Amino acid sequence: MRWLSAAVLVAVNLIPLIGVAFWGWSLMMILVLYWIESGIVGTLNICKIARAEGPMTADQCSVSASRTIRSCSTWCAAG
């Protein structure tokens, strides 16, 4: 199963190369695609982090999520 994960990773990362070689993609197009991908992955990870503490009440969850988002936003702004 590990080889399948590696094969998918390689195939997905070949898409920009194919886009440049055959479809005329520009550098800006590829950067925008990577930024969108990073935003989606980052958002999903923030949600996972917010829920990683185990079962909580609704109040605890909203406080934890807002704290996580604030921390991640600060880290991203500083980077």
C-alpha positions in Angstrom: 0.0 0.0 0.0 3.0 2.3 0.6 4.0 2.1 -3.0 0.5 3.2 -4.1 0.8 6.3 -1.9 4.2 7.1 -3.4 2.9 6.6 -7.0 -0.1 8.9 -6.4 2.2 11.5 -4.9 4.5 11.4 -7.9 1.6 11.5 -10.4 0.0 14.5 -8.7 3.3 16.4 -8.7 3.8 15.7 -12.4 0.6 17.6 -13.3 2.3 21.0 -13.2 5.2 19.7 -15.3 2.7 18.4 -17.9 0.8 21.6 -17.7 3.9 23.6 -18.6 5.1 21.2 -21.3 1.8 20.6 -23.1 -0.9 23.1 -22.0 1.1 26.3 -21.9 0.7 27.0 -18.2 2.7 30.0 -16.8 4.6 30.2 -13.6 1.9 32.4 -12.2 -0.8 29.8 -12.9 1.3 27.1 -11.1 1.9 29.4 -8.1 -1.8 30.2 -7.8 -2.6 26.4 -7.9 -0.1 25.7 -5.2 -1.4 28.6 -3.1 -5.0 27.3 -3.4 -3.8 23.8 -2.5 -1.9 25.1 0.5 -5.0 27.1 1.7 -7.2 24.0 1.4 -4.7 21.7 3.2 -4.1 24.4 5.9 -7.8 24.8 6.5 -8.3 21.1 6.9 -5.3 20.8 9.2 -6.6 23.7 11.4 -9.9 21.8 11.8 -8.0 18.6 12.7 -5.9 20.4 15.2 -9.0 22.0 16.8 -10.6 18.6 17.3 -7.5 16.7 18.3 -8.0 17.1 22.1 -10.7 14.5 22.4 -14.3 14.8 23.4 -15.3 18.3 24.5 -18.5 20.3 25.1 -19.6 22.7 22.4 -18.3 25.7 24.4 -14.8 24.1 24.9 -14.7 23.2 21.2 -15.4 26.8 20.0 -12.8 28.2 22.4 -10.2 25.6 21.3 -11.0 26.2 17.6 -10.7 30.0 17.9 -7.5 29.7 19.9 -6.1 27.3 17.2 -7.1 29.6 14.4 -5.6 32.6 16.1 -2.3 30.8 16.7 -2.1 29.5 13.1 -3.0 33.0 11.8 -0.2 34.6 13.9 2.3 32.0 12.7 1.3 32.4 9.1 1.5 36.2 9.3 4.9 36.0 10.9 6.2 33.6 8.2 
